[in-house]
Amino acid sequence: MDFSLTAEQQAICDEVHKTCAPFDDDYWLEHDASAEFPSDFHQAMAAGGWLGIAMPEQHGGAGLGATEAALLMHTVANSSGAMSAASAIHINIFGPHPIVVFGSEDQQQRWLPDLIQGTTQACFGVTEPDAGLNTTSIKTRAVRTDTGYQLNGKKVWTSTAQEADRIMLLTRTTAKRDCERPTQGMTLFYTRLDHDYCDIRTIAKMGRAAVDSCEVFIDALPVTEEDRIGEEGKGFSYLLHSLNPERILIAAEAIGIGRNALARATRYAKERVVFDRPIGQNQSIQHPLAQCWMELEAAWLMTMKAASLYDAGEPCGVEANAAKYLAAEAGFKACTQAVMTHGGMGYAREFHVERLLREVMITRLAPVSPQLILCNIAEKALGLPKSY
């Protein structure tokens, strides 16, 4: 069993690191304070060809797998930008996957090149305030018209909606009560985010201010049939194809942020002298950091296992969920310990670890809660009865 990266995979990490390097701590501290989207970082990643790493080569992508995408996002999250940098490009990596798998050739030609080149930005409209993780209970409706569909509803936690030109929307075309199964009757659209019909309001939040999270109020948005992905009523099943790779990417990002924080804490522990000795000489400082290193390493192995299974076309739901859980917990613990290692200065913005702690929280909360992952593992890995 070989755990080493191939020469091509190591080259990805090296080149992404070079792209991220000019966007230093000061850059991200400024964008965190101003809540300004990092457009120049986004364009630099597009210019490097990274936005299309997992998209088809015939449309300008690299056609690589979840393993390479995870390496990309881990490297980005382990840079100064942490989750702000990762979230600026996250939607591009596997978010358009339903288009790749189920979109027509015409749709792929119309949509994918612009996403890959970074000339179009997209957002993802799935979560709703009254449905939460119970996606089958969404209320956004798409009703047939003479020219296509008319959409009405509300989405929440839609990242980059302020910057986006287009939105991928999950809607109901058949009421849940009229379907044999709750997962039926949902339809997926990829359409223009028209501000004449969509009211976008930014959510003030704990961290990652440089990348917005929004409420989107949709009022009579006209959508043509050409903007529907696949068949009507099968949108939920299409969405499932991007869930496992998204969990793998979130895991890679959480580990990247955790390693970022651990490196800062280790450096500070070597340099900070109290009672005439570096604090890193004390076991009360050493041992928690050593434990963080081990937990991050273990989470990384599970993440790479899940990615390799996905790329091999094997079932990977349990592994992807486990990777997301382990990575989020390990990343959060590492960031917390980094703040504690810095002592009072860990609370100061100039040392950046408080920013990493605020940003790593996202990986615990989204796109699925740790409690639901534990339910999934209990049911799928251990064969216990479904609890919800």
N, C-alpha and C positions, 0 to 999 in steps of 0.2 A: 504494500500500500504506500503510495507516494504522496506526501503532503506538500511537496514543493511546488512552486509556480512554474509554469513553462516560461520560456524566454519571451514569448509573445505576451503572456499575462503580466510578467514583471515589467515589460516595456509599457504596458497600459498604465500601471501604477506610477512609473517614473515620469511619463509624459503628462499625466493628470496632475501630479505633484508640481511639475514645472508650470503648468497653466495656472494653478491655484496660488503659487508662491507670491506673485506681485500683489495679491489681494491680502494684505497683512492684517495684524491685530487692529491697527489704527483704522484701517478701512472699514472693518466690520463693526468696531465700536462706534464709529461715526454713523453707519447705516442703522445700527440698533437704536441710536439716540434720535435720528431723524425720521425713522420709519420709511426710508426711501428704498424702493426696490433696486437691487444690485444689477441694473441693466447691463453695465459694462462687463461684469462677471458672466452674466448669461450669454452675452455675445462672444466673449472669449471662449466659453465652453462650446458654443455653436461653431466657431471658427476652427476649433480643434477637432471637430467631427464627433464630439462626445454625445451630443443629444440624440444621435441615431445609432448608438452602439448596439441596440437590440432590434433595430428595424431592418427590413429587407434591403439587400444590396441594390436591387433594381430601382429602388426609389432614393438611393443616395445614402443608405445606412450601412452599417458594418456587418450586419447579419450575425452578430455574436450572441452568446447565451446569457443565462442568468448568472453564471459564475463570473464572467467578465463584467457584467453590469454591477454585480455586488462589489467587485474590486474597485470599479470606478467610484461608486457611491461611498464606499469605505474610505477611499483616499480623499474624496472631497470633504467628508465629515471630519476627517482627522487633520484637516487644514484649519487655518484661523477662522474660516467661515462657519464651521460646525453645521448645525441644523439649518441656519439661514442660507448657507451656500447649497446644501443638499436640497432643501425645499424649493430653491429657485429653479432647479432643473428636474426634480423628482418626477413630476407628471409626465415628462417626455420619455422616460425610460421604458416603463411598461404600461403607463396609463392608456396609450393608444392601441394596446394589444388587441382589443376587440375589433378595431379597424383592420389590423394586420390579418387576423384569423377569419373574420366574418364579413369584412367590407368587400364590396365589389372591386374589380380592377379599376374601374373609373373612379370610385371613391378614394382608393389608395393613391392613385395618380394625382387627384385633386388636393388631397389633404396631407399626405405624409412628407413630401419634399419640403414644404414650408415649415413643418414642425422640426424636421431634421436640420434645416438651415437656420432656424431661429427667427425667421421672418414672421412667423405666426406663433402666438402663445395661446395655450389652451388651459382650461380649468375643468374640474371634475364636479359635477352636481349630482350627488347621490344622497348624502345624509340629509335628514329632515328633522326639525325640532321635536315633532311628536312621534317620530319613529325610532330615532337613535340607531342602535345596532340591529333592531328588528326591521330590516330593510323591506320585507314583504308588506309592511304596513305603511309604506309611503303613500302620500295623497296627491302628489303632483300628477295632473291628468293631461293626456294628449287626446284630443277629440278630432275626429275626421272632419275635414271641410272639403269644399270643391277644389281647393288648390293644394291640399296636403293635410296638415294638422294645425290645431291651435292648442298651445300649451298654457296651463295655469297652475301655479303652485308656489312653494317656498323651499329653498335649500339653505343649509347652514353649514358652517365650517368649510366653505368653498375657498380653497387657497388660490391665490393669484388672480382672483376675479377682477380686481381693479386694473390689472395689466392685460388680461386675456382678451383675445379677439374672438375666440370660439369656446364653446362649452360642450362637454359630453354629459348628457342628461339622461337619467333613468326616470321613466314616467310609468304611470298606469294607463293602459289603453282598455283594460277590462277591470271592473271592480273586483276586489279580492273575494267578496262574497259570491261572485258569479263564476269563480274558477274552481276546478276540481282540486287543485293544489295551490297553496298560497304563493308559490314561486312562479306561477303562471300569470299571464296577463300583463306583464311589464315589458316595455319597449324602450330601446336605447337609441338616442339621437346624438349626432355630432353636428352642431349648428352654430350659426353666427350669434355671438352674445350681443344682441341689439339693445342698446341702452334706452331706446324709445319704448321698449316693452319690459325691460328688466331694471328694477331699482336695486342698486348694489350698495350695501352698507357695511363698513368695516367694523369688525369686532375688536374692541380694545382687549388685549390679552397679556398674559404673564411674560412671554418671551417671543423671540423670533419676529421682532417688530418689522424687520426689513422685508419680510414676505407676508403679505396680508392674509387674513382669514376673514371671510365675509358671509353675510346673509344675502341671498339673492331672491328677490320677490319678482315672480314671473306673472305678467298680466297680459293675456291674449297674445302671446308670442307666436307669430306665424312661422311654420316650419314646412318646407317642402318634403315630399316623399323621398327625394334624392338624398336627404340628410338623415334618413333612417338607416341604422345599421342592422343588416340582416332582416329576419322576418318579424312581423308584428307579434308581440306577446312572448318573445323568447329572450328579451333583454337581460333578464336575471341570469340565465344560463350563459350568456355571452360574457357577462361581467365576471363570472367565476373564473374564467381563464386568466384573469390578471390578478386574482387574489393571492395565490401562492407566491408568485414572483414578487408581488408588492411586500408581502411579509418578509421575504428574504432580503429585499433591499432595505426595509426598515431596520432589520436586525444588523445588517452591515453598517448602517448609519449610526445606530446606537453604540456599536463597538468602536467605530471610528471616533465618536465624541468621547467615549470612555477612555480610550487610549490617549486621546488629546489631553484630557484632564489629568490622567495618570502621569504623563510626561511632564506636565507643568508642575504637578505636586512633587514629583521626584526631584526635579531641578531645584525647586524651592527648598526642599528638605536638605539638599546638599549645600546650599548657599546660606541658609538662614542659621546664624549662630546665636545660641542662648546658653548662658552659664558656661561660656568658653568652649562650646562644642557644637558642631552642626546638629540640628534637631533630628536629621536622618540617621544619626548614630544611636538614637533611642529606639528600643524595640516597640514602644507604644506608637511610634510613627512608622517604623519599618513594617511591622506585621500587617496592619490594615492595608497598606499599599501592596504588599506581596500577595495578600489574599485577592485584592482587586485584579492584579495581573493574572492570577490563575483562573479566576472566573471569566475574565474577558477572553482568555485563550480557549477555554472550554466552550464558550458561546460561539467563538469563531469557527471551531471545528464542526459544530452542529450546523452553522450557517452554510459552510462549504459543503457539508453532506447534503443538505436540502437543495442547494443550487445544483450539485452534480446529479442528483436524482431527477430534478426538473429537466436539466439539459439532456438527460438520457431517455426522457419520455416515460419515466417511472412515476408511480404515485408518490407524492411528497407532502401531502397535506399535514400529516402529523409532524414531520420533521420541520416544515416551514413554520408551523405554529410554535413548536418547541424552540426553534431558533429565535423567533421574535420575542418570546417570553424571556428566555435566558439572557439574550442580548440586552433587552430593555432593562432588566433587573441589574445586570452587571454594569451597564453603562451608567445607570442612575447611582449605583453604589460608588462607582469610581469618581463620579462628579461630586457627590456629597463628601467623600473622603478628601478630595482635592481642596474643597472649601475648608474643611476642618484642619487639614495640614497647614494651610496658609494662616490659620488663626483669624484674628481680626481683619487682616488684609484680604482674606478670602471673600469678605463681604464688600470689598472695594472693587469698583468696575475696572480699574486700571490693571488688575491682575487677571481678569477675564474668566476666572473659574466660576464666578457667580453667574455669568452669562451662559456658560456651558451647562450648569445645573438647571437653569430655567429652560434651556432649549431641549435637553435630553428628556424632560418630562413628557414631551410629545410622543416619544417612542413607547412610553408605558401606556398612554391613553389611546393611541390611534395606530392603525385603523381598526383594531379590535382590542377589547379590554383584557387584562391578564386573567380576570375571572372566567371570561368566556373561553379563553385558551385552555384553562385548566379543565373546564367542562368538556371541551373537545378531546383533550388527551385522555381524560377518564373514560369517555365513550369509545373513541376510535382505537386507542392504544391498549386500554385495559379491559374493554368489553363491558363496562359498567352501564347501567340503564341511563338513557338520556334524562337530564334533570330539568330541562326547560322546554 
